[in-house]
Amino acid sequence: MKSTLPRGAALLLFAVVVLAWGFNWPVTKMIVHSISPLWTAALRSLIATVALLCLLSAQGNLTVPRRGDLPVVFGIALPHMVAFSALVAIGIQFVPAGRAIVLGYTTPLWVIPAARLFLGEPITRRHLMGGGVAFAGLALMFNPAAFDWGDGRALLGNGLLLLAAGCWAVSIVYVRAHRWISTPFQLVFWEALLASLLLALLAILFDGIPHIEWTPRLSLLLVYGGVVGNALAYWAIAMVNRSLPAATTSLGLLATPVVGTLSAAIVLGEPVGPTLLCAMALIVSGIALGTMARAPSPRGAASAMKSSRRPPPSAAVAPPREQAVRSVRDGAT
């Protein structure tokens, strides 16, 4: 793989990643209308696995994980690729896609206290300020005037999406502490393969063998979700992170929920009211403030922040060796 791209090419590729991940959320919403959530997650993961196998093989980057790589393979596959993907696919049935992506992108809010608790990373004033602003946006989304607390389905959907964000945070915190042997992109195929097997097993256990009414539209949505929204986006963000400063990707990826919300409004006709817009602005601004904060001590804290840039939901939380793996979903789901 070429080590870097010209700045203009890297910025263009980065824009493609943001658009791909943002549009992935309304795509997921459309797929779960035709396929059960667990099978939606499993099929997209299987498609992404095949695409990653082809991509890595073509680049000569396909390697067998070493023993020291196995913990991070499980640490990314289980909480992120399996739990996050499944919970989002289930939750988005009951929540508009625009609202879902904003909730999914609260992951950095849970990373900051978890990193303090488990990794000893300091919490600075800017962390607190950013968290306060973002939580104000979250509170705005759930204020009684804008959210029906008596709607059990809405409560379930919103709760599952917040739980998904928490699962992703677990993966990110583990990744921060991991000592890398292979590069993140070299391991992503094995993570996707493990996730695909587990998601398929869960889908069989809970939903049985699927009876899908295949249409060209549904096939294209699945291919988009698996190839564009996952496999190609993994490769693209690996190239971007080699070529652009971490601050650029950290802030740029915060455009993903904006793209997701707007695309849901255009494609699905979802209303975008002032409450959602204000809440999204507060959450994105708070995350930008908190994740770009600098620790006061140049020793330990500074190096911890340098190792915290990982794509989505904010590139400010990544593996220390290379910001190349998703996560899901994330922004991609």
N, C-alpha and C positions, 0 to 999 in steps of 0.2 A: 504494500500500500504506500502510495506517495506520502511523505511525511507531512507536507503542508500544501496549502492552496494559495494562490494569489488572493489578496484581501477582497477584491471585488467578487471573485468566484465564491469565496467562503461566505461572504455576506448574502449572496444570492442563494446559495445552498441552505444557509441558516433560515432564510425566509421561507424556503420550501418546507423545512422541518416544522416551523411554527404553524404554517398553514396545514400541513399534513396532520399534526397532532391535534390542532384545534378542530378540524373537520371530522376527526375520528369520533368525537363524542356524539354528534347527531347521527353519524353512520351507525354507531352502536345502538342508538335509540331506534333506528329504523330496522335493524336486524332483529332485535328482541321482539318485534311485532310478529315475526315469522318463525323464529326458532327460540327454544327455551334459553334462559340466560346462561346456564352452565354449558350447554352445547354451543352457544354463541362464543363464549370464551374459549372453549376447547377447539372448535373449528378454526377460529382465527389464529390461535396459537399454533395449531398444526400447519396451517398455511405459512405462517411466519417461519416455522422451523425448517420447512422445505426450502423456502427462499433463502434463509440464512446459510443453509448447507451449500446451496449452489453458489452463493456470493463468496463465502469463505473459501470454498474449494477453488473457485476461479482466481482468487487472489493469492492462493497458497498459504492462507492463514489458518486453515483448519488443523488444530492440534488436539491431542488427547490431554485432558486435564491432569496435572500432577496431583500428588496426594495433598499438597498444601493448598491447591486450588479448590478442593472439594467443599470445605466449609463455606466459602463465598458463593459457590454454585448453589448450594442449598439455601444460603442466606438471602440470595436474590430471588431464586425460583419460588420458594414457598411463600414468604409474606408478600412479595411484590407481584410476581407473574401469576401466581395461583390465587392467593387471597384477595389481593387488590382487584385483579381482573374479574373474578367471580362476583365479588361484592358490588362492584360498579355495574356489572351487567344485570344483577338482580335489582339493585337500587334504582337504576335509571328507568325501570318500568314505571315507577310511581312518581318520578320527579322530572320536570322539564329538563332537556339536555343542557340548556344554558345555565340553569341553576346548579345542575349536577357538576358541571365542569368547575364552577367557582368553588363548590364544596370540596371537590377532589383536589383542587390546588391549594388547600389549606395545609397540606402536608408539612411545609417548613415550620409552621406554628408548633407542631408537635415534635419536630426534630430538635428544636432549640432546647426545651427543657429535658428531653430524653438524653441529648448529648451531654448536658450538664450532669445528669444523674449517673449515667453509665460510663461516660468518657472523661468526666471532670473538666469539660470545656467551660470556660467562664461565660457568664451572662452579663453583657455590658448594658449601659444605659440605652444605647441605641437598640439593642435586642428588646429591652423592656418597652421602649417607645414604639418600636415597630409592632411588637406583639399587641400592645394596647390598641393601636390604630386598627390592626387587622381583626382583633376580637370585637371591636366596635362594629366593624362591617358584618361580622358573623352574627352579632346580636341584632343588628338591623334586619338581617334576613329572617330571623326567627321572632321578630316582634309580633304581638298578637294582631296588629292591624294589617300585617302583610302575610301572616302564616296562620293557617287553621290548625290549632292544636288539638281539635277534636277529630281530625281526619287521621284514622289509624294507618291507612296506606301511605299517606304523606309522611307521617312520623317514621314509619318503617323505612321508607326509601331514603329519607334524609339521614336517619341514623346509620344505615348501612354505608352510605357514601362517606360519612365522617369516620366510620370504623375502617373503611378502605384506606382513607388518608392516613389513619393511625398505623395500619399494617405496612404501608409504604415507608412510613417514618421508621419503623422497626428495621426494615431492610437497609435504609440509608445509614442509620446509626451503626449497624453491624459493619457495613461496607467501609465506613470511616475508620474503623478500628482494624480492618483486615490488612495484612501485609501481602501485597500482590506479588505473584510469581509470573503467571501469564498475564497478558493485557486483558482488560475488561471485554474488549470486542472479540478476542479469541475464545472467551468463555461463553459468550451470549448464546451460541448455538446449543451448547449443552444445557444451559439454563432453560432455554425455550423447549428443548426436547423433554427435559424432566417435567416442566410445567404442563406440556401438552399431554403427557401420559397421565399425570395426576388429575388434570381437569377432565380428561376423557373418562377416567375411572369414576370420578365424582358424578359426572353427567349420567353414566350408565346406572350407577347405584341409585341416584335420586330421580332421574327422569326416564330411565329405560332407553331402549333403542329409539332414536328420533324418526319421526315420519314427517319428512320435510317436503313441502310442495316447491320444487325448484323452479325458479324463473330466472331469466337473464339478469334482471335487476338485483335479485337476491345474490346471485353468484358474483356480480360485480361488487356489491357491497362487501361481501366476505373477502374477495381478493384485495379490495382496497384496504380493509382493516388489517389483513394479515401481511400483505406485501408492502404497501405504501405506508400505512400507519404504524407498522412495527418494524419489519425487516429492513427496508430501505432507510427508514428514519434512524434506526440504530447505526447503520453504516454512515449516514450523512452527519449525524451529530458527532460521531467519532472523528470524522474529517474536520468538521467545524471546530471542535475543541482543540485540535492540533494546530489550527490556523488563526484563531481569534483569541483575544484576552479573555480570561475568566469573567471579568466584570461585564464584558459585552454580552456573553452568552447568558450570564445570570439575569441581567436586566431584560435582554431580548426575549427570553423564554416566558417572561411574565406577560407577553402579548398573547400567549396561547389561550388563556381563558377568554380574552376579548374576542379572538378569532372564533372560538367555539360558540360563544354566546351569539355573536352576529350571524354565524353560519346557521345556527339553530333557528334564528328568527327568519332567515331568508329561505332555508330549505324546508323547515318544518312548520313555519308560520307561527312560531312561539312568540308571545308578546314579551317585549323587553320594557318593563316599567321602570319608573324612577327609583323605586326601592332597590331593585336588582342592580341597576347601574351604579347607584351610590355605594351599595354594599361591595360590589366588585371593585370599585375604585379604592375604597378603604382597604380591602383585603390585599389587593395587588400593591398598593402604596406601602402598607405595613410590612409586607413580605420583603419588598425592595429595601426598605429602611433596615429591617432586622437582619436580613441575610447578607447585606453589604457592610454591616457594622464591623469595626475593627476592635479587637481586644486590646486593652491597655498595655499588656505585657508583650514585648516582642519575642519572648521565649515561650515556647509551648503553645500559647494562645494564638499567636500569629500563624504558626505552622499548622495548627488545627483548622484555622479558617481557610488556609490555602488548600487544605485537603477536603474542603467541604463543598466543592463545586460539582454537582451531579445533575444531569438533566432529568426530565421534568419531575415534579411540577415546577421547581426552580433550579436552574443550573447551579445555584449557589450551594447545592448539596451533592457532591460527586465523589467518586473514588479518588484516593489520593494520588494514584499513579496516572490515571487517564480518565477524563470525563467522557466516557464513551458508552456506558450502558444506560438504558432507560430505567427504566422502569417502569416501565409502565409504565403508560399507558397514556406508562402512562399516560405526561399529558396524555400520553397515549393511554388507552385503556386496554 
